[in-house]
Amino acid sequence: MGALVIPLLLFFQNAAVQSAVETQRREAALHSVPEVLGRESEDTPEAIRKRGASVQERLFVEKFNKLINALMDFAEDYKTGQAINVKKARAVREAWLKLEKAEVLFQDDKKK
C-alpha cells in the first residue's frame, strides 16, 4: 500500500508544479497586454494613405513604361520599314488609353 501512495503523491506534486508554471505564463501574458495595445497600429490612416499612394504610383509607372515601350517599338519599326505598322500603332493607342484611364490627372482634364 505504501508503494502505491508514493507514486500517487509524486504524480500530484508534478501536476501542481506544471499548474504553477502555466499560471505564471498566463500572468506574464496578461501583463504584456497593455504594452501590445499601446503600440501604434500599422493600419493608421496615415499608413493606409501612404500604401495607397505607393500602389497608385507603381501602377502609373507600369502603364507609362508600357506606353514608352510601345512607342519605341513603333518608332523602331517605322525607321526600318519606312511604313506605319498598324498593329504597333494600335498598341501605342491602347497603352495611351490605359494610362489615361488610370491616371487621375488626365481624368480631371476631361471633366472641364
C-alpha positions, 0 to 999 in steps of 0.5 A, a space after each residue: 500500500 505504501 508503494 502505491 501512495 508514493 507514486 500517487 503523491 509524486 504524480 500530484 506534486 508534478 501536476 501542481 508544479 506544471 499548474 504553477 508554471 502555466 499560471 505564471 505564463 498566463 500572468 506574464 501574458 496578461 501583463 504584456 497586454 497593455 504594452 501590445 495595445 499601446 503600440 501604434 497600429 500599422 493600419 493608421 490612416 496615415 499608413 493606409 494613405 501612404 500604401 495607397 499612394 505607393 500602389 497608385 504610383 507603381 501602377 502609373 509607372 507600369 502603364 507609362 513604361 508600357 506606353 514608352 515601350 510601345 512607342 519605341 517599338 513603333 518608332 523602331 519599326 517605322 525607321 526600318 520599314 519606312 511604313 506605319 505598322 498598324 498593329 504597333 500603332 494600335 498598341 501605342 493607342 491602347 497603352 495611351 488609353 490605359 494610362 489615361 484611364 488610370 491616371 487621375 490627372 488626365 481624368 480631371 482634364 476631361 471633366 472641364 
